């Protein structure tokens, strides 16, 4: 074995040991217990007036300090913990590269009638009663206790379980197809069923949503290192959108094929290949319907979604131009 081959083999073995095991697409199944009406989408008659800076919760629901640490959340691949604000509301704090793109994605999804969590982005968070050491994300906490660039998600909703893309009450509907299109618009490639949630809302409604949108606005599929795949303007700009189209259907690139480096997690690699169908064979009329809804948003509204996530003026304008181009392509179908 030559030196280059030996180095490559050792590198692959090291990655197999050190990459997060959560990359395996391990599906979790919970059966929803609610009996209310199931909803995926609700007609948004007020698209032009929706405030994308504050999002679904508006300014009235935004978190307000002081904040108190409750517990660490060790689920998933990103460091998270739960806090309580001055009003007694619980929030899940997400640190790391997903905080910004998830804040934007939730606002765009919500703006055209899909359900989304109440997410807010904070540049600087200070929390009392923090433990001396977190299991994950300790390096993201400054020496003075400041925590920068975090997403807060409201935690007082009742979660009933998860839902599956291939087995839900909406499969084949215009709204279901439209949600698949939206995942391509924002380049959300992490579409395993575990990221889909069912919540119970007042009035016993069961609302279905994609509740983890952090793998958005980067590359069209899993890449290494992960900073290229999430919230990365350069890779979002370079990524392809529509793969092919015919008289009746359209295929999107997202979710894209994982890089071959992910073969170190052999089973997860092929499971992610099997998610690619989510972006394929979508009726042109349903894709155009989403484009028509999105076209009601002003350039200012789209920019507000990125401003809400703390992107700079230059980044906000660049990201927004890409979104607007994609909307234009959808309306032309």
C-alpha positions as CSV (number, residue, x, y, z in Angstrom):
1,X,0.0,0.0,0.0
2,X,1.5,3.3,-1.1
3,X,1.6,6.4,1.1
4,X,-1.3,8.2,-0.6
5,X,-3.6,5.1,-0.3
6,X,-2.6,4.5,3.3
7,X,-3.3,8.1,4.2
8,X,-6.7,8.0,2.5
9,X,-7.6,4.8,4.3
10,X,-6.6,6.2,7.7
11,X,-8.5,9.3,7.0
12,X,-11.7,7.4,6.2
13,X,-11.3,5.3,9.3
14,X,-10.9,8.4,11.4
15,X,-14.0,10.0,9.9
16,X,-16.0,6.8,10.5
17,X,-15.1,7.1,14.2
18,X,-15.4,10.9,14.6
19,X,-18.4,11.9,12.4
20,X,-21.6,12.3,14.4
21,X,-23.6,9.1,14.5
22,X,-26.7,11.1,14.1
23,X,-25.9,11.3,10.4
24,X,-27.3,7.8,10.2
25,X,-30.9,8.3,9.0
26,X,-32.5,6.5,11.9
27,X,-36.2,6.9,11.7
28,X,-38.2,7.4,14.9
29,X,-41.8,6.6,14.9
30,X,-44.5,8.0,17.2
31,X,-48.2,7.6,16.6
32,X,-50.1,10.8,16.9
33,X,-52.7,10.7,19.7
34,X,-54.7,13.7,18.7
35,X,-58.1,13.4,17.1
36,X,-58.6,16.9,15.7
37,X,-58.6,18.0,12.0
38,X,-55.2,17.4,10.3
39,X,-53.8,20.5,8.5
40,X,-50.6,21.0,6.5
41,X,-51.4,24.3,5.0
42,X,-53.9,27.2,5.5
43,X,-54.8,29.7,2.9
44,X,-52.8,32.9,3.7
45,X,-55.0,35.7,2.5
46,X,-52.6,38.3,4.0
47,X,-49.3,37.3,2.3
48,X,-48.6,40.9,1.2
49,X,-48.9,42.1,4.8
50,X,-47.1,39.3,6.7
51,X,-44.2,40.5,8.8
52,X,-41.3,38.3,7.9
53,X,-38.9,40.0,10.3
54,X,-40.8,38.7,13.3
55,X,-42.4,35.6,11.7
56,X,-45.2,33.4,13.0
57,X,-45.0,34.7,16.6
58,X,-44.9,38.4,15.6
59,X,-43.3,41.0,17.8
60,X,-45.6,40.2,20.7
61,X,-44.3,36.6,21.3
62,X,-40.6,37.3,20.9
63,X,-38.6,36.1,23.9
64,X,-37.6,38.7,26.6
65,X,-34.9,38.4,29.2
66,X,-33.6,37.7,31.7
67,X,-33.2,34.0,30.8
68,X,-32.7,31.0,33.1
69,X,-31.1,27.7,32.1
70,X,-33.4,24.6,32.5
71,X,-31.7,21.7,30.8
72,X,-29.5,20.6,28.0
73,X,-31.0,18.8,25.0
74,X,-28.7,16.1,23.6
75,X,-30.9,15.0,20.6
76,X,-29.8,15.7,17.1
77,X,-26.5,16.8,15.8
78,X,-26.5,20.5,16.9
79,X,-25.9,21.7,20.5
80,X,-29.1,22.8,22.2
81,X,-30.5,23.6,25.6
82,X,-33.8,24.8,27.1
83,X,-34.2,28.1,28.9
84,X,-37.1,30.1,30.5
85,X,-37.7,33.8,29.8
86,X,-39.0,36.5,32.0
87,X,-42.6,35.6,31.1
88,X,-42.1,32.0,32.1
89,X,-42.1,30.8,28.4
90,X,-39.7,27.9,27.6
91,X,-37.4,28.3,24.6
92,X,-35.0,25.8,22.9
93,X,-31.7,27.4,22.1
94,X,-29.9,26.1,19.1
95,X,-26.2,27.0,18.7
96,X,-24.0,26.6,15.6
97,X,-24.4,26.9,11.9
98,X,-28.1,26.0,11.7
99,X,-29.3,28.9,13.7
100,X,-29.4,31.5,10.9
101,X,-30.8,29.4,8.0
102,X,-33.5,27.9,10.2
103,X,-34.7,31.3,11.2
104,X,-35.1,32.4,7.6
105,X,-36.6,29.1,6.4
106,X,-39.3,29.1,9.1
107,X,-40.4,32.6,8.0
108,X,-40.6,31.8,4.3
109,X,-42.5,28.6,4.9
110,X,-45.0,30.4,7.1
111,X,-45.4,33.3,4.7
112,X,-47.2,31.3,2.2
113,X,-49.5,29.3,4.5
114,X,-47.4,26.4,5.8
115,X,-47.1,25.8,9.6
116,X,-43.8,26.7,11.3
117,X,-42.4,27.0,14.8
118,X,-42.0,30.4,16.4
119,X,-38.3,31.0,15.9
120,X,-36.3,34.1,16.8
121,X,-32.6,34.8,16.3
122,X,-30.5,36.6,18.9
123,X,-27.0,38.0,18.3
124,X,-26.1,37.9,22.0
125,X,-27.7,35.7,24.7
126,X,-26.9,35.6,28.4
127,X,-28.4,32.9,30.6
128,X,-28.2,32.6,34.3
129,X,-27.6,29.3,36.1
130,X,-25.6,27.9,33.2
131,X,-23.8,24.7,34.1
132,X,-20.0,24.9,34.3
133,X,-19.7,22.7,31.2
134,X,-22.1,21.7,28.5
135,X,-21.8,18.3,26.9
136,X,-22.0,20.0,23.5
137,X,-21.3,23.5,22.3
138,X,-19.1,24.7,25.1
139,X,-16.6,26.2,22.7
140,X,-19.4,28.4,21.4
141,X,-19.8,30.1,24.8
142,X,-17.5,33.1,25.4
143,X,-15.3,33.4,28.5
144,X,-17.7,36.0,29.9
145,X,-20.7,33.7,29.4
146,X,-22.1,35.4,26.3
147,X,-23.6,33.1,23.7
148,X,-23.6,34.5,20.2
149,X,-25.8,33.9,17.1
150,X,-28.4,31.5,18.4
151,X,-31.9,30.5,17.4
152,X,-34.7,30.4,20.0
153,X,-37.7,28.1,19.3
154,X,-40.8,28.3,21.4
155,X,-41.3,25.1,23.4
156,X,-44.8,25.2,24.9
157,X,-46.6,23.5,22.1
158,X,-47.8,19.9,22.5
159,X,-46.0,17.6,20.1
160,X,-48.0,14.5,19.2
161,X,-45.4,12.7,17.1
162,X,-43.6,12.6,13.7
163,X,-45.0,12.1,10.2
164,X,-43.6,10.4,7.1
165,X,-43.3,11.8,3.7
166,X,-44.6,8.6,2.1
167,X,-47.4,8.1,4.6
168,X,-49.4,11.1,5.8
169,X,-52.9,12.4,5.2
170,X,-51.9,14.8,2.5
171,X,-49.8,12.6,0.1
172,X,-50.4,13.5,-3.5
173,X,-52.2,16.7,-2.7
174,X,-51.3,20.1,-4.2
175,X,-50.3,21.3,-0.7
176,X,-48.0,18.3,-0.1
177,X,-46.4,18.8,-3.5
178,X,-46.0,22.4,-2.8
179,X,-44.1,21.7,0.4
180,X,-41.7,19.5,-1.6
181,X,-41.1,22.5,-3.9
182,X,-40.5,24.8,-1.0
183,X,-37.8,22.4,0.3
184,X,-36.1,22.9,-3.1
185,X,-36.5,26.7,-3.0
186,X,-34.6,26.9,0.3
187,X,-32.2,24.0,-0.4
188,X,-33.3,22.0,2.6
189,X,-31.7,18.7,1.9
190,X,-32.1,17.0,5.3
191,X,-35.6,15.6,4.7
192,X,-35.6,12.5,6.9
193,X,-38.9,11.8,8.5
194,X,-37.5,12.5,12.0
195,X,-37.5,16.2,11.1
196,X,-41.2,16.3,10.5
197,X,-43.5,17.0,13.5
198,X,-47.2,16.9,14.4
199,X,-48.4,19.5,17.0
200,X,-51.7,20.0,18.7
201,X,-52.9,23.5,18.4
202,X,-55.8,25.3,20.2
203,X,-59.1,23.9,18.9
204,X,-57.6,20.4,18.8
205,X,-56.1,20.9,15.3
206,X,-53.3,18.6,14.4
207,X,-50.8,20.6,12.4
208,X,-48.1,19.0,10.3
209,X,-44.9,20.8,9.6
210,X,-41.2,20.3,8.8
211,X,-39.9,21.3,12.2
212,X,-36.2,21.1,11.5
213,X,-35.2,23.4,8.7
214,X,-31.5,24.0,9.7
215,X,-30.0,22.4,6.7
216,X,-31.1,25.2,4.3
217,X,-29.6,27.9,2.2
218,X,-26.3,26.1,1.5
219,X,-25.4,23.3,-0.9
220,X,-28.2,21.1,-2.5
221,X,-27.1,18.0,-0.6
222,X,-24.8,16.8,2.2
223,X,-21.2,18.0,1.9
224,X,-18.1,17.9,4.0
225,X,-17.3,20.0,5.9
226,X,-20.8,20.9,6.9
227,X,-20.4,24.6,6.9
228,X,-20.6,24.4,3.1
229,X,-24.0,22.7,3.3
230,X,-26.0,25.1,5.6
231,X,-26.4,28.8,5.5
232,X,-23.6,29.3,3.0
233,X,-24.2,32.0,0.4
234,X,-21.5,30.9,-2.0
235,X,-22.8,27.3,-2.2
236,X,-26.4,28.4,-2.3
237,X,-25.6,30.6,-5.3
238,X,-23.8,27.8,-7.1
239,X,-26.3,25.1,-6.5
240,X,-28.7,24.0,-9.2
241,X,-32.5,24.4,-8.8
242,X,-34.5,22.7,-11.5
243,X,-33.0,19.4,-12.8
244,X,-35.4,18.6,-15.6
245,X,-39.0,19.2,-16.7
246,X,-41.5,17.9,-19.2
247,X,-45.0,18.8,-20.2
248,X,-46.5,17.6,-16.9
249,X,-43.9,17.3,-14.2
250,X,-40.7,18.9,-12.9
251,X,-37.7,17.5,-11.0
252,X,-35.6,19.5,-8.6
253,X,-32.0,18.9,-7.5
254,X,-32.9,19.1,-3.8
255,X,-32.5,16.9,-1.9
256,X,-29.3,16.2,-3.7
257,X,-26.9,13.3,-3.7
258,X,-24.5,13.1,-0.8
259,X,-20.8,13.5,-1.5
260,X,-19.0,10.2,-1.8
261,X,-17.1,11.0,1.4
262,X,-20.3,10.1,3.3
263,X,-19.9,6.5,2.2
264,X,-18.0,6.1,5.5
265,X,-21.5,5.9,6.9
266,X,-22.6,3.3,4.3
267,X,-26.2,2.7,5.4
268,X,-26.9,6.4,6.0
269,X,-25.4,7.3,2.6
270,X,-27.9,5.0,0.7
271,X,-30.8,6.0,2.9
272,X,-30.1,9.6,1.9
273,X,-30.0,8.6,-1.8
274,X,-33.5,7.2,-1.2
275,X,-34.7,10.6,-0.1
276,X,-34.1,12.1,-3.5
277,X,-37.6,11.1,-4.7
278,X,-39.0,13.9,-2.6
279,X,-37.8,16.5,-5.1
280,X,-38.8,14.5,-8.2
281,X,-41.9,14.1,-10.4
282,X,-43.8,17.1,-9.0
283,X,-46.8,18.3,-11.1
284,X,-45.8,21.5,-13.0
285,X,-49.2,23.1,-11.9
286,X,-48.4,22.5,-8.2
287,X,-44.9,23.9,-8.6
288,X,-46.2,27.0,-10.4
289,X,-48.9,27.4,-7.7
290,X,-46.1,27.7,-5.1
291,X,-44.3,30.2,-7.4
292,X,-47.5,32.3,-7.6
293,X,-47.9,32.4,-3.8
294,X,-44.3,33.4,-3.3
295,X,-44.5,36.0,-6.0
296,X,-46.9,37.9,-3.8
297,X,-44.1,38.6,-1.4
298,X,-42.3,41.9,-1.9
299,X,-38.5,42.1,-2.1
300,X,-38.6,43.9,1.2
301,X,-40.4,41.0,2.9
302,X,-38.0,38.4,1.6
303,X,-35.1,40.6,2.8
304,X,-36.7,40.9,6.2
305,X,-36.5,37.2,6.6
306,X,-32.8,37.3,6.2
307,X,-32.4,40.4,8.3
308,X,-34.2,38.6,11.1
309,X,-31.4,36.0,11.1
310,X,-28.6,38.5,11.5
311,X,-27.2,38.4,8.0
312,X,-25.3,41.5,6.8
313,X,-26.9,43.9,4.3
314,X,-24.7,42.4,1.5
315,X,-25.6,38.8,2.4
316,X,-29.3,39.7,2.8
317,X,-29.5,41.2,-0.7
318,X,-27.5,38.4,-2.3
319,X,-29.6,35.6,-0.7
320,X,-32.8,37.4,-1.5
321,X,-31.9,37.8,-5.2
322,X,-31.4,34.0,-5.4
323,X,-34.8,33.3,-3.8
324,X,-36.4,35.8,-6.2
325,X,-34.8,34.2,-9.2
326,X,-36.1,30.8,-8.1
327,X,-39.6,32.2,-7.6
328,X,-39.4,33.6,-11.2
329,X,-38.5,30.2,-12.6
330,X,-41.5,28.6,-10.8
331,X,-44.0,31.2,-12.1
332,X,-42.7,30.5,-15.7
333,X,-43.4,26.8,-15.5
